[in-house]
């Protein structure tokens, strides 16, 4: 489905939910240094972010970045070299 973001931990062969119940996730990128995931929603035309939860029983809380009227995002990239 295109309305959730999940993580996979190969050392435990385990999948975990990060973000659920979004409208339509089209593009996504990860900031591995700060443990944050970013994504665009093509239905709402917005960009969101969420911390990746450390416990399997927790879910990330989507935060609207306030970037409006985003359309047709097909890819995203996080500039981790510039950090």
Secondary structure, DSSP 8 states (H G I E B T S, - for coil): --S-EEEEETTTTEEEEEE-S-S-EEEEEEETTTTEEEEEETTTTEEEEEE--SSTT-----EE----------------S--
